[in-house]
Amino acid sequence: MDSFKVVLEGPAPWGFRLQGGKDFNVPLSISRLTPGGKAAQAGVVVGDWVLSIDGENAGSLTHIEAQNKIRACGERLRLGLSRAQPAQSKPQKVGSGRAPGGGR
């Protein structure tokens, strides 16, 4: 799991939508990005988990509390995010080097 911070310069819109929250028993995460928006330009991707909003741990926030906290940020929004490692692509099957049917 990689965690990182992004700072978005305001004002809103920040260019992302949240899902989850303590009230849903699901961690807060990014559910949608505006193409070319501030969050996308900062390297945020759909599926990133929101660990903190403006320095406050987001794990205990309900959905609406998180939204309100983001709205209250004004000119600068600091997010602590976590990204699951990308799924490893399956290794290519490597042949044994023998050509099929070596006999007559």
Gaussian input, Z-matrix of N, CA and C with variables (Angstrom, degrees):
# hf/3-21g

backbone

0 1
 N
 C     1     B1
 C     2     B2     1     A1
 N     3     B3     2     A2     1     D1
 C     4     B4     3     A3     2     D2
 C     5     B5     4     A4     3     D3
 N     6     B6     5     A5     4     D4
 C     7     B7     6     A6     5     D5
 C     8     B8     7     A7     6     D6
 N     9     B9     8     A8     7     D7
 C    10    B10     9     A9     8     D8
 C    11    B11    10    A10     9     D9
 N    12    B12    11    A11    10    D10
 C    13    B13    12    A12    11    D11
 C    14    B14    13    A13    12    D12
 N    15    B15    14    A14    13    D13
 C    16    B16    15    A15    14    D14
 C    17    B17    16    A16    15    D15
 N    18    B18    17    A17    16    D16
 C    19    B19    18    A18    17    D17
 C    20    B20    19    A19    18    D18
 N    21    B21    20    A20    19    D19
 C    22    B22    21    A21    20    D20
 C    23    B23    22    A22    21    D21
 N    24    B24    23    A23    22    D22
 C    25    B25    24    A24    23    D23
 C    26    B26    25    A25    24    D24
 N    27    B27    26    A26    25    D25
 C    28    B28    27    A27    26    D26
 C    29    B29    28    A28    27    D27
 N    30    B30    29    A29    28    D28
 C    31    B31    30    A30    29    D29
 C    32    B32    31    A31    30    D30
 N    33    B33    32    A32    31    D31
 C    34    B34    33    A33    32    D32
 C    35    B35    34    A34    33    D33
 N    36    B36    35    A35    34    D34
 C    37    B37    36    A36    35    D35
 C    38    B38    37    A37    36    D36
 N    39    B39    38    A38    37    D37
 C    40    B40    39    A39    38    D38
 C    41    B41    40    A40    39    D39
 N    42    B42    41    A41    40    D40
 C    43    B43    42    A42    41    D41
 C    44    B44    43    A43    42    D42
 N    45    B45    44    A44    43    D43
 C    46    B46    45    A45    44    D44
 C    47    B47    46    A46    45    D45
 N    48    B48    47    A47    46    D46
 C    49    B49    48    A48    47    D47
 C    50    B50    49    A49    48    D48
 N    51    B51    50    A50    49    D49
 C    52    B52    51    A51    50    D50
 C    53    B53    52    A52    51    D51
 N    54    B54    53    A53    52    D52
 C    55    B55    54    A54    53    D53
 C    56    B56    55    A55    54    D54
 N    57    B57    56    A56    55    D55
 C    58    B58    57    A57    56    D56
 C    59    B59    58    A58    57    D57
 N    60    B60    59    A59    58    D58
 C    61    B61    60    A60    59    D59
 C    62    B62    61    A61    60    D60
 N    63    B63    62    A62    61    D61
 C    64    B64    63    A63    62    D62
 C    65    B65    64    A64    63    D63
 N    66    B66    65    A65    64    D64
 C    67    B67    66    A66    65    D65
 C    68    B68    67    A67    66    D66
 N    69    B69    68    A68    67    D67
 C    70    B70    69    A69    68    D68
 C    71    B71    70    A70    69    D69
 N    72    B72    71    A71    70    D70
 C    73    B73    72    A72    71    D71
 C    74    B74    73    A73    72    D72
 N    75    B75    74    A74    73    D73
 C    76    B76    75    A75    74    D74
 C    77    B77    76    A76    75    D75
 N    78    B78    77    A77    76    D76
 C    79    B79    78    A78    77    D77
 C    80    B80    79    A79    78    D78
 N    81    B81    80    A80    79    D79
 C    82    B82    81    A81    80    D80
 C    83    B83    82    A82    81    D81
 N    84    B84    83    A83    82    D82
 C    85    B85    84    A84    83    D83
 C    86    B86    85    A85    84    D84
 N    87    B87    86    A86    85    D85
 C    88    B88    87    A87    86    D86
 C    89    B89    88    A88    87    D87
 N    90    B90    89    A89    88    D88
 C    91    B91    90    A90    89    D89
 C    92    B92    91    A91    90    D90
 N    93    B93    92    A92    91    D91
 C    94    B94    93    A93    92    D92
 C    95    B95    94    A94    93    D93
 N    96    B96    95    A95    94    D94
 C    97    B97    96    A96    95    D95
 C    98    B98    97    A97    96    D96
 N    99    B99    98    A98    97    D97
 C   100   B100    99    A99    98    D98
 C   101   B101   100   A100    99    D99
 N   102   B102   101   A101   100   D100
 C   103   B103   102   A102   101   D101
 C   104   B104   103   A103   102   D102
 N   105   B105   104   A104   103   D103
 C   106   B106   105   A105   104   D104
 C   107   B107   106   A106   105   D105
 N   108   B108   107   A107   106   D106
 C   109   B109   108   A108   107   D107
 C   110   B110   109   A109   108   D108
 N   111   B111   110   A110   109   D109
 C   112   B112   111   A111   110   D110
 C   113   B113   112   A112   111   D111
 N   114   B114   113   A113   112   D112
 C   115   B115   114   A114   113   D113
 C   116   B116   115   A115   114   D114
 N   117   B117   116   A116   115   D115
 C   118   B118   117   A117   116   D116
 C   119   B119   118   A118   117   D117
 N   120   B120   119   A119   118   D118
 C   121   B121   120   A120   119   D119
 C   122   B122   121   A121   120   D120
 N   123   B123   122   A122   121   D121
 C   124   B124   123   A123   122   D122
 C   125   B125   124   A124   123   D123
 N   126   B126   125   A125   124   D124
 C   127   B127   126   A126   125   D125
 C   128   B128   127   A127   126   D126
 N   129   B129   128   A128   127   D127
 C   130   B130   129   A129   128   D128
 C   131   B131   130   A130   129   D129
 N   132   B132   131   A131   130   D130
 C   133   B133   132   A132   131   D131
 C   134   B134   133   A133   132   D132
 N   135   B135   134   A134   133   D133
 C   136   B136   135   A135   134   D134
 C   137   B137   136   A136   135   D135
 N   138   B138   137   A137   136   D136
 C   139   B139   138   A138   137   D137
 C   140   B140   139   A139   138   D138
 N   141   B141   140   A140   139   D139
 C   142   B142   141   A141   140   D140
 C   143   B143   142   A142   141   D141
 N   144   B144   143   A143   142   D142
 C   145   B145   144   A144   143   D143
 C   146   B146   145   A145   144   D144
 N   147   B147   146   A146   145   D145
 C   148   B148   147   A147   146   D146
 C   149   B149   148   A148   147   D147
 N   150   B150   149   A149   148   D148
 C   151   B151   150   A150   149   D149
 C   152   B152   151   A151   150   D150
 N   153   B153   152   A152   151   D151
 C   154   B154   153   A153   152   D152
 C   155   B155   154   A154   153   D153
 N   156   B156   155   A155   154   D154
 C   157   B157   156   A156   155   D155
 C   158   B158   157   A157   156   D156
 N   159   B159   158   A158   157   D157
 C   160   B160   159   A159   158   D158
 C   161   B161   160   A160   159   D159
 N   162   B162   161   A161   160   D160
 C   163   B163   162   A162   161   D161
 C   164   B164   163   A163   162   D162
 N   165   B165   164   A164   163   D163
 C   166   B166   165   A165   164   D164
 C   167   B167   166   A166   165   D165
 N   168   B168   167   A167   166   D166
 C   169   B169   168   A168   167   D167
 C   170   B170   169   A169   168   D168
 N   171   B171   170   A170   169   D169
 C   172   B172   171   A171   170   D170
 C   173   B173   172   A172   171   D171
 N   174   B174   173   A173   172   D172
 C   175   B175   174   A174   173   D173
 C   176   B176   175   A175   174   D174
 N   177   B177   176   A176   175   D175
 C   178   B178   177   A177   176   D176
 C   179   B179   178   A178   177   D177
 N   180   B180   179   A179   178   D178
 C   181   B181   180   A180   179   D179
 C   182   B182   181   A181   180   D180
 N   183   B183   182   A182   181   D181
 C   184   B184   183   A183   182   D182
 C   185   B185   184   A184   183   D183
 N   186   B186   185   A185   184   D184
 C   187   B187   186   A186   185   D185
 C   188   B188   187   A187   186   D186
 N   189   B189   188   A188   187   D187
 C   190   B190   189   A189   188   D188
 C   191   B191   190   A190   189   D189
 N   192   B192   191   A191   190   D190
 C   193   B193   192   A192   191   D191
 C   194   B194   193   A193   192   D192
 N   195   B195   194   A194   193   D193
 C   196   B196   195   A195   194   D194
 C   197   B197   196   A196   195   D195
 N   198   B198   197   A197   196   D196
 C   199   B199   198   A198   197   D197
 C   200   B200   199   A199   198   D198
 N   201   B201   200   A200   199   D199
 C   202   B202   201   A201   200   D200
 C   203   B203   202   A202   201   D201
 N   204   B204   203   A203   202   D202
 C   205   B205   204   A204   203   D203
 C   206   B206   205   A205   204   D204
 N   207   B207   206   A206   205   D205
 C   208   B208   207   A207   206   D206
 C   209   B209   208   A208   207   D207
 N   210   B210   209   A209   208   D208
 C   211   B211   210   A210   209   D209
 C   212   B212   211   A211   210   D210
 N   213   B213   212   A212   211   D211
 C   214   B214   213   A213   212   D212
 C   215   B215   214   A214   213   D213
 N   216   B216   215   A215   214   D214
 C   217   B217   216   A216   215   D215
 C   218   B218   217   A217   216   D216
 N   219   B219   218   A218   217   D217
 C   220   B220   219   A219   218   D218
 C   221   B221   220   A220   219   D219
 N   222   B222   221   A221   220   D220
 C   223   B223   222   A222   221   D221
 C   224   B224   223   A223   222   D222
 N   225   B225   224   A224   223   D223
 C   226   B226   225   A225   224   D224
 C   227   B227   226   A226   225   D225
 N   228   B228   227   A227   226   D226
 C   229   B229   228   A228   227   D227
 C   230   B230   229   A229   228   D228
 N   231   B231   230   A230   229   D229
 C   232   B232   231   A231   230   D230
 C   233   B233   232   A232   231   D231
 N   234   B234   233   A233   232   D232
 C   235   B235   234   A234   233   D233
 C   236   B236   235   A235   234   D234
 N   237   B237   236   A236   235   D235
 C   238   B238   237   A237   236   D236
 C   239   B239   238   A238   237   D237
 N   240   B240   239   A239   238   D238
 C   241   B241   240   A240   239   D239
 C   242   B242   241   A241   240   D240
 N   243   B243   242   A242   241   D241
 C   244   B244   243   A243   242   D242
 C   245   B245   244   A244   243   D243
 N   246   B246   245   A245   244   D244
 C   247   B247   246   A246   245   D245
 C   248   B248   247   A247   246   D246
 N   249   B249   248   A248   247   D247
 C   250   B250   249   A249   248   D248
 C   251   B251   250   A250   249   D249
 N   252   B252   251   A251   250   D250
 C   253   B253   252   A252   251   D251
 C   254   B254   253   A253   252   D252
 N   255   B255   254   A254   253   D253
 C   256   B256   255   A255   254   D254
 C   257   B257   256   A256   255   D255
 N   258   B258   257   A257   256   D256
 C   259   B259   258   A258   257   D257
 C   260   B260   259   A259   258   D258
 N   261   B261   260   A260   259   D259
 C   262   B262   261   A261   260   D260
 C   263   B263   262   A262   261   D261
 N   264   B264   263   A263   262   D262
 C   265   B265   264   A264   263   D263
 C   266   B266   265   A265   264   D264
 N   267   B267   266   A266   265   D265
 C   268   B268   267   A267   266   D266
 C   269   B269   268   A268   267   D267
 N   270   B270   269   A269   268   D268
 C   271   B271   270   A270   269   D269
 C   272   B272   271   A271   270   D270
 N   273   B273   272   A272   271   D271
 C   274   B274   273   A273   272   D272
 C   275   B275   274   A274   273   D273
 N   276   B276   275   A275   274   D274
 C   277   B277   276   A276   275   D275
 C   278   B278   277   A277   276   D276
 N   279   B279   278   A278   277   D277
 C   280   B280   279   A279   278   D278
 C   281   B281   280   A280   279   D279
 N   282   B282   281   A281   280   D280
 C   283   B283   282   A282   281   D281
 C   284   B284   283   A283   282   D282
 N   285   B285   284   A284   283   D283
 C   286   B286   285   A285   284   D284
 C   287   B287   286   A286   285   D285
 N   288   B288   287   A287   286   D286
 C   289   B289   288   A288   287   D287
 C   290   B290   289   A289   288   D288
 N   291   B291   290   A290   289   D289
 C   292   B292   291   A291   290   D290
 C   293   B293   292   A292   291   D291
 N   294   B294   293   A293   292   D292
 C   295   B295   294   A294   293   D293
 C   296   B296   295   A295   294   D294
 N   297   B297   296   A296   295   D295
 C   298   B298   297   A297   296   D296
 C   299   B299   298   A298   297   D297
 N   300   B300   299   A299   298   D298
 C   301   B301   300   A300   299   D299
 C   302   B302   301   A301   300   D300
 N   303   B303   302   A302   301   D301
 C   304   B304   303   A303   302   D302
 C   305   B305   304   A304   303   D303
 N   306   B306   305   A305   304   D304
 C   307   B307   306   A306   305   D305
 C   308   B308   307   A307   306   D306
 N   309   B309   308   A308   307   D307
 C   310   B310   309   A309   308   D308
 C   311   B311   310   A310   309   D309

   B1=1.4503
   B2=1.5306
   B3=1.3022
   B4=1.4601
   B5=1.5134
   B6=1.3357
   B7=1.4609
   B8=1.5289
   B9=1.3094
   B10=1.4629
   B11=1.5215
   B12=1.3113
   B13=1.4618
   B14=1.5198
   B15=1.3105
   B16=1.4605
   B17=1.5241
   B18=1.3128
   B19=1.4599
   B20=1.5190
   B21=1.3157
   B22=1.4609
   B23=1.5243
   B24=1.3198
   B25=1.4643
   B26=1.5259
   B27=1.3214
   B28=1.4515
   B29=1.5052
   B30=1.2813
   B31=1.4627
   B32=1.5292
   B33=1.3535
   B34=1.4586
   B35=1.5280
   B36=1.3210
   B37=1.4651
   B38=1.5280
   B39=1.3452
   B40=1.4549
   B41=1.5190
   B42=1.3213
   B43=1.4625
   B44=1.5135
   B45=1.3337
   B46=1.4674
   B47=1.5138
   B48=1.3217
   B49=1.4607
   B50=1.5235
   B51=1.3217
   B52=1.4643
   B53=1.5198
   B54=1.3283
   B55=1.4655
   B56=1.5208
   B57=1.3363
   B58=1.4583
   B59=1.5110
   B60=1.3334
   B61=1.4582
   B62=1.5172
   B63=1.3259
   B64=1.4658
   B65=1.5303
   B66=1.3317
   B67=1.4651
   B68=1.5287
   B69=1.3293
   B70=1.4677
   B71=1.5308
   B72=1.3392
   B73=1.4633
   B74=1.5231
   B75=1.3197
   B76=1.4597
   B77=1.5282
   B78=1.3302
   B79=1.4661
   B80=1.5287
   B81=1.3168
   B82=1.4629
   B83=1.5162
   B84=1.3191
   B85=1.4546
   B86=1.5198
   B87=1.3238
   B88=1.4587
   B89=1.5246
   B90=1.3307
   B91=1.4692
   B92=1.5198
   B93=1.3374
   B94=1.4654
   B95=1.5219
   B96=1.3188
   B97=1.4610
   B98=1.5125
   B99=1.3152
   B100=1.4581
   B101=1.5239
   B102=1.3403
   B103=1.4661
   B104=1.5272
   B105=1.3157
   B106=1.4566
   B107=1.5169
   B108=1.3411
   B109=1.4625
   B110=1.5214
   B111=1.3225
   B112=1.4639
   B113=1.5183
   B114=1.3240
   B115=1.4621
   B116=1.5332
   B117=1.3280
   B118=1.4698
   B119=1.5223
   B120=1.3161
   B121=1.4694
   B122=1.5193
   B123=1.3355
   B124=1.4666
   B125=1.5278
   B126=1.3404
   B127=1.4591
   B128=1.5159
   B129=1.3266
   B130=1.4619
   B131=1.5342
   B132=1.3330
   B133=1.4620
   B134=1.5283
   B135=1.3276
   B136=1.4594
   B137=1.5266
   B138=1.3269
   B139=1.4564
   B140=1.5243
   B141=1.3406
   B142=1.4656
   B143=1.5238
   B144=1.3345
   B145=1.4614
   B146=1.5157
   B147=1.3335
   B148=1.4620
   B149=1.5277
   B150=1.3397
   B151=1.4648
   B152=1.5197
   B153=1.3329
   B154=1.4645
   B155=1.5168
   B156=1.3294
   B157=1.4631
   B158=1.5185
   B159=1.3086
   B160=1.4665
   B161=1.5327
   B162=1.3374
   B163=1.4637
   B164=1.5146
   B165=1.3276
   B166=1.4762
   B167=1.5150
   B168=1.3233
   B169=1.4551
   B170=1.5257
   B171=1.3320
   B172=1.4627
   B173=1.5233
   B174=1.3226
   B175=1.4606
   B176=1.5205
   B177=1.3264
   B178=1.4690
   B179=1.5199
   B180=1.3301
   B181=1.4660
   B182=1.5260
   B183=1.3161
   B184=1.4628
   B185=1.5280
   B186=1.2995
   B187=1.4606
   B188=1.5325
   B189=1.3142
   B190=1.4698
   B191=1.5212
   B192=1.3418
   B193=1.4656
   B194=1.5263
   B195=1.3276
   B196=1.4604
   B197=1.5263
   B198=1.3141
   B199=1.4635
   B200=1.5263
   B201=1.3274
   B202=1.4567
   B203=1.5251
   B204=1.3242
   B205=1.4590
   B206=1.5310
   B207=1.3161
   B208=1.4682
   B209=1.5328
   B210=1.3201
   B211=1.4668
   B212=1.5253
   B213=1.3322
   B214=1.4698
   B215=1.5241
   B216=1.3278
   B217=1.4659
   B218=1.5201
   B219=1.3043
   B220=1.4555
   B221=1.5145
   B222=1.3391
   B223=1.4678
   B224=1.5189
   B225=1.3208
   B226=1.4601
   B227=1.5131
   B228=1.3200
   B229=1.4656
   B230=1.5201
   B231=1.3320
   B232=1.4685
   B233=1.5223
   B234=1.3101
   B235=1.4674
   B236=1.5233
   B237=1.3082
   B238=1.4596
   B239=1.5131
   B240=1.3210
   B241=1.4586
   B242=1.5175
   B243=1.3032
   B244=1.4532
   B245=1.5142
   B246=1.3088
   B247=1.4612
   B248=1.5146
   B249=1.3234
   B250=1.4559
   B251=1.5257
   B252=1.3019
   B253=1.4615
   B254=1.5183
   B255=1.3336
   B256=1.4665
   B257=1.5234
   B258=1.2978
   B259=1.4636
   B260=1.5253
   B261=1.2949
   B262=1.4619
   B263=1.5229
   B264=1.3164
   B265=1.4579
   B266=1.5282
   B267=1.3052
   B268=1.4586
   B269=1.5204
   B270=1.3256
   B271=1.4659
   B272=1.5292
   B273=1.3137
   B274=1.4609
   B275=1.5265
   B276=1.3101
   B277=1.4681
   B278=1.5161
   B279=1.2872
   B280=1.4609
   B281=1.5213
   B282=1.3151
   B283=1.4646
   B284=1.5237
   B285=1.2932
   B286=1.4525
   B287=1.5241
   B288=1.3217
   B289=1.4489
   B290=1.5238
   B291=1.3085
   B292=1.4723
   B293=1.5186
   B294=1.2833
   B295=1.4545
   B296=1.5155
   B297=1.3415
   B298=1.4811
   B299=1.5245
   B300=1.2980
   B301=1.4758
   B302=1.5313
   B303=1.2963
   B304=1.4592
   B305=1.5179
   B306=1.3281
   B307=1.4730
   B308=1.4975
   B309=1.3664
   B310=1.4583
   B311=1.4903
   A1=108.89
   A2=116.87
   A3=121.04
   A4=109.05
   A5=117.39
   A6=119.31
   A7=108.26
   A8=114.80
   A9=120.58
   A10=108.71
   A11=115.61
   A12=120.51
   A13=109.46
   A14=115.51
   A15=120.71
   A16=107.49
   A17=115.15
   A18=121.81
   A19=106.54
   A20=115.94
   A21=121.47
   A22=107.93
   A23=115.69
   A24=120.60
   A25=108.77
   A26=115.76
   A27=121.77
   A28=112.95
   A29=114.35
   A30=127.43
   A31=112.19
   A32=114.89
   A33=121.16
   A34=108.36
   A35=120.79
   A36=127.38
   A37=112.31
   A38=113.57
   A39=120.46
   A40=112.04
   A41=116.57
   A42=119.77
   A43=115.40
   A44=117.17
   A45=118.79
   A46=109.86
   A47=114.31
   A48=120.99
   A49=108.41
   A50=115.29
   A51=121.54
   A52=110.92
   A53=114.47
   A54=119.94
   A55=107.09
   A56=114.97
   A57=120.17
   A58=112.51
   A59=114.82
   A60=122.51
   A61=109.39
   A62=114.89
   A63=120.26
   A64=111.32
   A65=116.06
   A66=119.70
   A67=112.02
   A68=117.58
   A69=120.95
   A70=111.82
   A71=116.21
   A72=121.25
   A73=112.33
   A74=115.67
   A75=122.41
   A76=106.56
   A77=118.30
   A78=118.45
   A79=111.41
   A80=115.96
   A81=120.66
   A82=109.27
   A83=116.05
   A84=119.49
   A85=109.80
   A86=114.50
   A87=121.77
   A88=107.78
   A89=116.17
   A90=119.03
   A91=112.66
   A92=116.89
   A93=118.73
   A94=108.71
   A95=115.64
   A96=121.41
   A97=109.43
   A98=115.54
   A99=120.78
   A100=107.40
   A101=118.18
   A102=118.96
   A103=110.40
   A104=116.23
   A105=120.82
   A106=114.30
   A107=117.25
   A108=120.95
   A109=111.97
   A110=115.86
   A111=121.22
   A112=112.38
   A113=117.55
   A114=120.09
   A115=110.41
   A116=116.98
   A117=120.42
   A118=110.60
   A119=116.88
   A120=120.49
   A121=111.46
   A122=117.06
   A123=121.27
   A124=112.20
   A125=117.33
   A126=120.33
   A127=115.20
   A128=117.26
   A129=121.03
   A130=107.91
   A131=116.83
   A132=120.24
   A133=109.70
   A134=115.55
   A135=120.98
   A136=108.42
   A137=115.61
   A138=120.49
   A139=113.37
   A140=117.86
   A141=119.55
   A142=109.01
   A143=116.11
   A144=121.23
   A145=109.15
   A146=115.54
   A147=121.22
   A148=107.70
   A149=115.79
   A150=121.09
   A151=111.82
   A152=116.30
   A153=119.49
   A154=109.74
   A155=114.22
   A156=122.21
   A157=106.44
   A158=116.01
   A159=122.22
   A160=110.94
   A161=115.68
   A162=120.60
   A163=115.57
   A164=117.94
   A165=120.50
   A166=109.61
   A167=115.39
   A168=120.98
   A169=109.49
   A170=116.37
   A171=120.52
   A172=112.36
   A173=117.27
   A174=120.12
   A175=114.41
   A176=116.47
   A177=119.20
   A178=112.36
   A179=117.68
   A180=120.31
   A181=111.74
   A182=115.66
   A183=119.41
   A184=107.80
   A185=115.70
   A186=120.64
   A187=111.16
   A188=116.50
   A189=119.80
   A190=111.05
   A191=118.04
   A192=120.32
   A193=110.43
   A194=116.23
   A195=120.09
   A196=110.28
   A197=116.68
   A198=119.86
   A199=110.77
   A200=116.93
   A201=120.74
   A202=111.30
   A203=116.21
   A204=120.73
   A205=109.93
   A206=116.16
   A207=120.56
   A208=109.62
   A209=116.99
   A210=120.28
   A211=111.55
   A212=116.49
   A213=121.08
   A214=112.72
   A215=117.75
   A216=120.16
   A217=113.18
   A218=118.13
   A219=119.99
   A220=113.71
   A221=116.11
   A222=120.33
   A223=114.84
   A224=117.87
   A225=119.32
   A226=109.36
   A227=115.88
   A228=121.21
   A229=108.31
   A230=115.34
   A231=120.73
   A232=108.18
   A233=115.65
   A234=120.80
   A235=109.87
   A236=115.58
   A237=121.31
   A238=106.62
   A239=116.49
   A240=121.32
   A241=110.46
   A242=114.84
   A243=121.22
   A244=107.86
   A245=115.48
   A246=120.03
   A247=108.70
   A248=115.53
   A249=119.37
   A250=108.13
   A251=115.63
   A252=118.54
   A253=108.39
   A254=117.23
   A255=118.11
   A256=110.01
   A257=115.98
   A258=119.63
   A259=108.67
   A260=115.26
   A261=118.76
   A262=108.44
   A263=115.23
   A264=117.35
   A265=108.06
   A266=115.05
   A267=118.79
   A268=109.03
   A269=116.55
   A270=117.84
   A271=110.32
   A272=114.55
   A273=119.36
   A274=108.69
   A275=115.27
   A276=117.86
   A277=108.05
   A278=115.19
   A279=119.75
   A280=107.07
   A281=115.79
   A282=120.00
   A283=111.20
   A284=116.62
   A285=120.95
   A286=111.88
   A287=117.20
   A288=119.77
   A289=112.36
   A290=116.64
   A291=118.96
   A292=109.15
   A293=115.66
   A294=119.49
   A295=107.61
   A296=116.96
   A297=117.67
   A298=110.35
   A299=115.22
   A300=122.00
   A301=112.24
   A302=117.90
   A303=120.50
   A304=114.08
   A305=117.87
   A306=119.04
   A307=112.31
   A308=115.40
   A309=119.61
   A310=112.34
   D1=124.30
   D2=177.61
   D3=-101.04
   D4=127.49
   D5=173.72
   D6=-111.37
   D7=147.79
   D8=-176.44
   D9=-156.74
   D10=166.80
   D11=179.83
   D12=-118.89
   D13=145.43
   D14=172.33
   D15=-127.96
   D16=147.85
   D17=175.08
   D18=-121.68
   D19=119.85
   D20=178.69
   D21=-103.54
   D22=128.63
   D23=179.09
   D24=-85.27
   D25=130.18
   D26=-175.78
   D27=-81.94
   D28=-175.23
   D29=5.06
   D30=-84.14
   D31=174.96
   D32=175.12
   D33=-59.28
   D34=160.74
   D35=8.85
   D36=-77.18
   D37=146.61
   D38=-177.74
   D39=-87.61
   D40=-19.12
   D41=174.44
   D42=88.38
   D43=27.38
   D44=175.15
   D45=-148.85
   D46=163.12
   D47=176.25
   D48=-124.96
   D49=140.87
   D50=179.38
   D51=-94.58
   D52=154.00
   D53=166.95
   D54=-136.40
   D55=160.19
   D56=177.49
   D57=85.92
   D58=-166.45
   D59=-177.27
   D60=135.68
   D61=164.71
   D62=-177.30
   D63=-56.03
   D64=-36.59
   D65=-177.88
   D66=-68.81
   D67=-17.40
   D68=177.92
   D69=-102.49
   D70=-0.99
   D71=-175.13
   D72=56.06
   D73=32.65
   D74=178.90
   D75=-134.30
   D76=134.37
   D77=179.23
   D78=-59.50
   D79=147.25
   D80=175.44
   D81=-62.99
   D82=135.46
   D83=177.30
   D84=-149.21
   D85=167.29
   D86=179.64
   D87=-83.84
   D88=121.38
   D89=-177.54
   D90=-103.54
   D91=-20.55
   D92=-177.94
   D93=-156.06
   D94=145.60
   D95=175.88
   D96=-124.06
   D97=145.11
   D98=171.70
   D99=-83.64
   D100=121.15
   D101=179.35
   D102=-55.64
   D103=128.85
   D104=-179.81
   D105=77.76
   D106=1.06
   D107=-179.40
   D108=-74.01
   D109=174.85
   D110=-175.88
   D111=-59.98
   D112=-42.33
   D113=-178.82
   D114=-66.81
   D115=-44.39
   D116=179.84
   D117=-61.60
   D118=-41.50
   D119=180.00
   D120=-65.43
   D121=-27.19
   D122=179.93
   D123=-84.15
   D124=-2.00
   D125=177.28
   D126=95.63
   D127=7.99
   D128=176.80
   D129=-71.18
   D130=141.84
   D131=176.49
   D132=-127.85
   D133=156.23
   D134=176.49
   D135=-59.43
   D136=133.81
   D137=-179.43
   D138=102.13
   D139=-14.77
   D140=176.51
   D141=-61.15
   D142=137.49
   D143=176.13
   D144=-87.69
   D145=140.03
   D146=-179.55
   D147=-94.11
   D148=111.48
   D149=-178.97
   D150=-89.75
   D151=-36.24
   D152=-179.72
   D153=-148.55
   D154=151.83
   D155=176.45
   D156=-126.37
   D157=116.65
   D158=-179.76
   D159=53.77
   D160=40.59
   D161=175.97
   D162=86.50
   D163=-8.74
   D164=-179.47
   D165=-97.71
   D166=133.63
   D167=178.02
   D168=-55.65
   D169=126.65
   D170=-176.57
   D171=-91.14
   D172=-5.04
   D173=-176.00
   D174=-63.24
   D175=-25.47
   D176=-177.38
   D177=-101.54
   D178=5.51
   D179=-176.15
   D180=-88.62
   D181=140.90
   D182=169.45
   D183=-76.51
   D184=170.41
   D185=-179.24
   D186=-57.94
   D187=-48.21
   D188=-176.68
   D189=-69.67
   D190=-35.35
   D191=176.56
   D192=-61.84
   D193=-41.71
   D194=178.99
   D195=-64.59
   D196=-44.27
   D197=178.68
   D198=-60.66
   D199=-43.95
   D200=-179.34
   D201=-64.76
   D202=-38.42
   D203=179.20
   D204=-64.03
   D205=-41.54
   D206=178.30
   D207=-64.90
   D208=-43.97
   D209=179.32
   D210=-61.08
   D211=-34.54
   D212=-175.84
   D213=-76.39
   D214=-8.79
   D215=-174.47
   D216=-69.71
   D217=-26.67
   D218=175.67
   D219=70.96
   D220=-110.09
   D221=-170.05
   D222=-87.20
   D223=-14.41
   D224=-178.05
   D225=-148.71
   D226=127.58
   D227=-180.00
   D228=-114.50
   D229=120.31
   D230=177.21
   D231=-105.56
   D232=125.26
   D233=179.02
   D234=-121.97
   D235=135.31
   D236=167.96
   D237=-99.28
   D238=122.82
   D239=-174.41
   D240=-123.60
   D241=160.42
   D242=176.22
   D243=-135.47
   D244=138.19
   D245=-178.11
   D246=-122.89
   D247=128.22
   D248=173.48
   D249=-64.32
   D250=144.94
   D251=177.84
   D252=-59.79
   D253=140.73
   D254=177.93
   D255=-61.05
   D256=144.51
   D257=179.27
   D258=-58.86
   D259=130.59
   D260=179.93
   D261=-69.20
   D262=132.72
   D263=177.92
   D264=-69.44
   D265=146.19
   D266=-178.20
   D267=-65.65
   D268=137.56
   D269=-179.98
   D270=-62.18
   D271=142.65
   D272=178.01
   D273=-65.96
   D274=139.09
   D275=175.46
   D276=-71.67
   D277=126.98
   D278=-179.84
   D279=-102.74
   D280=126.48
   D281=179.98
   D282=-67.69
   D283=165.33
   D284=-178.12
   D285=-78.04
   D286=-7.28
   D287=179.45
   D288=93.37
   D289=-6.97
   D290=-179.60
   D291=-92.19
   D292=139.13
   D293=174.84
   D294=-76.29
   D295=144.97
   D296=179.80
   D297=-66.47
   D298=142.70
   D299=175.69
   D300=60.21
   D301=78.86
   D302=-177.70
   D303=-85.12
   D304=-6.03
   D305=-175.84
   D306=-99.47
   D307=-173.24
   D308=177.48
   D309=-88.48

